[in-house]
Amino acid sequence: NDHTHSSSSTHWSHIRNSSLLVLLLGVWVMAVISCSLRRKMYEAIESTDEEENTSDKQQQQQQHVDKLEQSPTTVEKTTGWRALEPADVFAPPQQHPLLYCVTIGTGAHLFCTATLVCLWCSTTSLGSVPMSTFVIYLLCGPVAGGVTSYIYQMVFNDDGHWAACVFLTSALFPAAAGMALFLTNIVYISTINNDGSFIPLLLTMIQLGTIWCLVYVPLVFLGAKLGAHPRFQLPKSASYYTPREIPVSRVATIQNWLGPISTGLLVYAIIYNEMDSILIAVWTQAQQYTTFASLAVALLLIAAATSFSSILLVFHRLRIENHRWWWFGSPVTPGVFMMLHWLVFFLKSVDVMHEMVYSVILYFSCASLVSVAFGCISGAIGAFSSLWLLDRMYGEERISSGSNC
């Protein structure tokens, strides 16, 4: 009991420290963004006041032109994020747009599943964790379809590959999990349980495939139909196919590497203690993880930290007039740090794995699935946070330029 109480105190102490870190990050981000947006708001108010005074309109326009020519801040107003047009900022991603939609939809689905599982398991018996996870994952299928359809319609603004995109969302991650399950059981039957039969395994896979076809896929497409009408759509314009030239600078090169790495390190630092506890409990002590309440709070802190980090990354990327923000504003690097953590833990605990092929394959199958899931979750949170920021920065200009809202 004393060990359990000490472990719980350690968890919540780490949560308090992470909360303070996220709070400071949020204050910093909001201060930077509000300063820039307030300046834009003042410029809009000044332009409105000038339009209301119609008596000396021609004279005021001439004075305004003369003032712009003499003002030392003219260059500042025509550079940075103000120099970008909505047609550049809201242009579809140039690299793997279909994969982007699938990644964001999968991440949103997994985030809802993980959060609900943690909340459910913190209030019920721990023996129902596997079945609860499976049922909640199925019931959250409409989230995957709805988010995927939302992003697809916003990016492509057509129905050319809509069904294929939604189907990929419903198939890729379950297929990867099913292949990992099938492979580990094949190795288990072949190396450990030599007298075992493959028939129960095949029957289990058939049952899972039937549930996937008859329950999960229809739920995903149901959510896709409900989410097929995004808040705004990117207009079909020729400017989207002639993107603005991006200035080449040393700052941009450094930012391309340092931004995602720092974001991944910051986000993963929040869940490091919880993940380390899970690895020790499951793989070293052969026990069940019990502190789901602190894990749920950690997931919410991860969502906040990812949002703030993505907003800051996209804002600084726009300041150097780089409008290719889609993948950059959806950081998947926390999944890389997750995989590195699992790898380091394996190297330190190699004697616990009993040096069996089955243990190694099972361990790295779980590591790959968890890392991919965590990367998709952080990418989905970052994508919606970046869209929120861009809608605040360029929303009015996009509406006035004639885009659909």
N, C-alpha and C positions, 0 to 999 in steps of 0.2 A: 504493500500500500504506500509506503514511503517512497519507493522507487517510482511508482505511478504518479504520485503527487509531484515529485521533483521533475519528472518528465513533462507533465502538464504545465508546470510553472515555467519551464524552459521554453515550451512552445509559445505560451502567451507573452513571455518577455520578448521573444523574437518578433511576435506580431506587433507589439507596441513600438518597438524600434523601427519596424518596416512602415508602420502607420505614420510615424514622424517624418520619415524619409519621403514618403509619398506626399504628405502635406506640404513639405517644403518645396518639392518639385512642382506641385500644383500651383502654389503661390507664385513661384518664379515664372512658370509658363503663362499664367493668367496676366501677370504684370507685363510681360513682353508683348503678348498679343493685344491686350487692351490698349497699350500705348500706341501701337500702330493703327489699330482700328479707330481709336478716338481721333487721331490725326486725319484719317480719311473722312470721319463723320464731320469734323469741323470744316473740311474743304467742301463737303456736300452742302452744308448749311450756308456757307459763304456764297456758293454758286446759286443757291435758291434765292437768297436775298438780292443778288444782282439781277436775277431774272424778274423779280417782282417790280423793280424800279424800271418802268418802261419809258419814262419821259425823256431821259437822255441816254437812250440805249446805244446809239452809234458812238457817242462820245465815250461812254464807259467801256465799250469794246476796244476802242483804240487805246485808251489808257491801260486797259488790262493787257493788251499785246505789248505795249511799251514796257510795262512793269515786268512782264515775263522775260523780255529780252535783256533787261538790266539786272534781274534778280540773280544772285549767286546760287539759289536753290533750284534753278531750272533743271539742272542736270539731275538733281536728286529726285525730282518728281517724275522724270522720264526713265529712270533706271530702277533696278530692284523689282520687287513684286508688283509695283504699280505699272511697270512697263509691259507686263504680260496681259494678253487679251483673254477673255473667257473662252474663246475658240481654242486657245492653246492649253489653258489650264484644264478644261473639261474634255479634252480630246481623249479618245479611247487609248488604253495601254498598247504600245507598239509591240511588246514582247508577250506572247502567250496569253492573249486576252481570255480565251476559253478556260485555260487552267487557272487564271486569276479568279474567275467567277466560281469555279468548283472549290478552290481553296478557301475562299471567304465563306461560302455556304457550309462547307464541312467544318470550318472553325467555329462558326456560330452554333451549329448543331452540337458539337462536342463541348463547347462552353456551357450551354444550357444543361446538357446531360451531366457534366461533372458537378455543376453547382447544385442541381436537384438531388443528385446521388449523395453528396456530402450533407445536405440538409436533411435528407430522409434517413440516412444511416446514423446521424447524430441523435435521432429520436426513436430509433427502433432497434431490434435485436441485430447483432452483427452477423448472425448466421444467414441472414437473407441478403447480404451484400451482392453476391454474384447475380442472383435472380433479379434483385431490384435494379441493378445496373443494366441488365439486359432489357427489362421491361421499360425503364425510363428512356433508354436509347431508342427503342422502337417508337414510343409515344412522342418523342421529340423530332420525329421524322419531318413533320410539316415545317419545322423551323429551318431545316436544311433546304427544303424545296423553296420555301418562301424567300429566304435570303438570296439563294442562287438566282432565282427568277428576277428578284428586285435588281440585283447588280447586273444581270445580263441585259434586261430591258433598258437599264440606264446607260449601259456602255454601248450596246449594239443598236438599240432602238429598232429592232426588227425581230421576226420570229424564225429566221432562217435555220439556226441551230439550237433553238430553245429546248426542244425535247432531248436532243443529244446532251446538252449541258446539264440538264436536270438529271438525266439517267446516269451520267458520269458521277455526279454528286452522290447519288444513291448507291453506286457500285464500287467506287475506287477504295474507300476506306474499309467497308465491309469485306471486300474481296481480299485486301491485304491481311485483315484480321483472320479471315477464314483460311487463307494459305498458311499463315503462321500456326494456327491451331492444328491444321492437318499435318504439317511437316513435323511439328514437335511430337504429335501422337504416333506418327509413323516411326520416328526414331525411338520413341519409348517402347513401342511394341517390338521393334527389331533388336534393340540392344539390352533392354532390362526385362521386359515381360515376354520372354521368348515363346511361352505357351499361349500367349494371347491371340485373339482372332481379329482380323481386320473388319469383320462384318459389323460389329457394334459401332465402330468408328464411321464406317460408310453410312450406316443408318442415321447416326447423329448428324453427319454432314447433309444428308438428304432432308432431314427435318429442318435444319437451319436454312437450307436453300429454299424450302417451301415457305417458311415464315417470311423470308426475305422477299419472295415473289408475291405472296398473297397479302402481306400486311405492310411491310416496310416501304416497298416501292409505291404502292397506291397512296400511302400517307405522304410520301415525299412529293408526288405529283399533285396531291390535293393542296399542300402548302404552296406549291409553285403556282397553281392557279390563283390562289388568294393573294400572292405577292407579286403578281405580274403587272401591277400598276404602281410604279415608283413615284416618289414625290416629284421628281423632275427627270426629264430625259434629255440626253445630249442630242442637239439638233443635227440633222443630216446636212452638212455644209461642206463645200469644197475646201474650206480652210482646215478641216480636220485631216485632210489627206496631203496638205502641204504644211507640215509643222514648222514652227518658228525655229530658227537656228539657235542652238544653245551655245553661249560663250564658253570657251575653253579656258579654265584657270586652274591654278594649283590648289586653290581653296576647294574647288569642286572635286578634284581628284582625292584630296584628303578626306573630304566629307563623305564620299562614296564608300570609303572603307571604315572610317572612324565612327560615323553615325550609327550604322546597324550594329557594329560590335559593342559600342557603349550602351546602346539600347538593350541589346540582348543580355549583357552583363548586369545591367541595373534591374531588369525585370526578373531575371533568374535568381538574383540575390535574395529576392523576397521569398521565394518558395524553396530555396536551397535547404533550409533547416527541416522543412516538412518532408521534402523528398529524401533527404538523408535518413530521417526517421523511418520512412516507409521501406527504404532499402535495407536498413539494419533489421527491422522487425520481420520482414518477409524472407530475406535471403540469408541472414546470419542467424537470427534467433528462431526462425520458423514459427513466428507468431503472427497474429492478425493485427493490422493497424487499427487503432481505436479512436484517435483524436480527430474525428471528422469535422467537429465544430471549428477547430482552429484551421483546418485545411480549407473549409468554406470561406472563412474570413480572409485567408491568404489568397484565394482565387479572386475575391473582390478587390483586394489590394493590387493584385496583378493587373486586373482590368483597368484600374485607375492609373497605375504607373505606365502601362502600355499606351493608354490614351494620351496622357501628358507628353510622353516621349515622342509619340508619332506626330502630335501637333507641333512640337518644337522642331522635329526633323524636317517636316514638310515646310514649315514657315521659313527656316533658314535655307532650304533648297530653293524656294521661290525667290528669296532675296538675291540669290546669284543668278536669277532668271533661268533656272532649270525647271521646266514644266513637266518633266517626266517623273511624276511622284507616285504612281500607282503602286508599284512593287516596293519602292523606297519607303512609302508611308504605311506599308503593311509588313512590319518587320517579322520575319520568321526565324531570325537568329537566336531567340531564346530556345528554340528546339535544338539548335546546334550545341548550346551550352548544356542542355539537358542530356544529350547524347555523350558529351565529354564527361559529365558527372557520372553517368552509368559506367563508362569505360574505366575511369579512375577507380571507382568502387570495385569493379571486377578485378583489376590488377592488384588492389590491396587485399581482396578477400578470395584470392584464387584457391587457397587451401580449403575454404568452406564449400566451394563448388564441387568437391570430391573428384575433380579432374575427370568428369564424365562428359561424353559428347552430348548427351541429352540435356544436362544442366547448362552447358554452354549455349546450345541452340535455343533452349527455352529462355535463357537470360537475355540474349541479344535480340530475340524476337520481341520480347516485351519492351526492351530498350528502344528498339526501332519504332514500334507502334506508339509508345508514350512520347517519344521525341517528335515524331511527325504530328501527333495530335496537339502537343503543346505549341509547336510552330504554327499550325493552322489556327489555333485559338488566338494567339497573339497577333497573327496577321489579320484576322477578322475584326478584332477590337481596334487595331490600328487603322484599318480601312474606313470604318464608320467614323472614327474620330477625325481622320483627315478630311472626309467628305463634309463633316460638320464645319470644320475650319474654313474650307474653300467656299462653302455656301454662305458663310458670314463675310468672307472677303470679297467674293466676286458674284454673289447671288443677285444683287440688284443690277449689276452691269449685264449679267447673263439674261435676266428678264427683259431689260430694255433693248438688248440686241436681237430679241425676237425668238428666243428659245422657248420650247414647250415647258410649261410648269404644271 
